[in-house]
Amino acid sequence: MRSPTGAGTRTATTTVTRCVGAICAGRRAAGEAGRTANSGLRLCQACLDRLSTELRRLPELYEACGRRLDGGTQDTLRPRTSGGPLRGMPFNVQAAEVRTEILTVLGSWAGAVAEKRGVAAPRREVLPLRVFLGRHLAWLAAHDAAGDFCGEVARLARRARRVADPEVRRRLPIGGCAEPDCSGSLTAVVGPGQPRTPAVISCDQDPDHRWLGHEWLQLSDRLRGTASAGNRASRQADADTDTDAKATGGEAEESGSAAAAAAVRWVTAADVARLWQMPTGTVYRHASEAGWRRRSARGRTYYRGEDVVATLAGRGAARSAG
């Protein structure tokens, strides 16, 4: 590589590859930066570990869905009109569809690997397919299609869990972990059939990093080095406010505003809705009735965290007790 000075000196360059895995895709969806992929791979270690775990569990989930074929969940029961049980017997269509999809997707990927690597393909059964793909996981993780494979396995596992366990909880990305020096991502886990149960926020790197949803704002105010969505919103809103203050020439006001902003957390209506499990419209109603202080940045509205907590803390405590 020729140097900028034109002297012809060659300097070493390092190519940084961003992870294309499922966890990092979730981080990007939550506004976080994805992690760096392992050397020679397209996946970071966290996404590779998650892929390995979910791939290993697919045969178990396939069998669990099979146990639901006789109509294990009421909301998916439909009369089957041909083959199998007698007419009108309950049949779980979603369980059958998931099992077919698991077999089809694994078979497709195994066939592609066998063709590209010049090896014999396994039997078209879920367990042999899983073992085969697990044996070639490192090759897949380095392939340009690693992101597609990782995403499809994650989607299959997620859908199969929902069918196999109808009480499975939804996972909502929140942002970066609030604990200092932790590079993990936080996810709120919500029970769809349990509206009185608060979301549980957990870290994908450290299981000890775990809080109830309504505790998040109070907790994060005591932490330092936070990379949470709330902090990002606060920094963006503060930056816009500081710019306005400089334009007015009010140096004292600017200094006071910056000092106060450092201790203030700002959150969006969507953040509040996720943490307290309420419709966004209800959040707007609370904001209007309680007069939450607000800021606007890049076309988005942010509410002052302490105002949100003051209004909704009782609601969170009541849910915990319930």
ABEGO torsion letter per residue (X at the ends): XBBAAGAGBBBBBBBBBBBABAAAAAAAAAGBBBBBBBBGBABBAAAAAAAAAAAAAAAAAAAAAAAAAAGABAAABBBBABEEBBBGBBBBAAAAAAAAAAAAAAAAAAAAAAAAAGBBBBBBBAAAAAAAAAAAAAAAAABAAAAAAAAAAAAAAAAAAAAABAABBBBBBAEBBABBGBABBBBBBBBAABAABBBBBBBAABAABBBBAAAAAAAAAABBGBABAAAAAAAAAAAAAAAAAAAAGBAAAAAAAAAAAAABBBBBAAAAAAAAGBBAAAAAAAAAAAGBBBBBBGGBBBBBAAAAAAAAAAAAAAAAAX
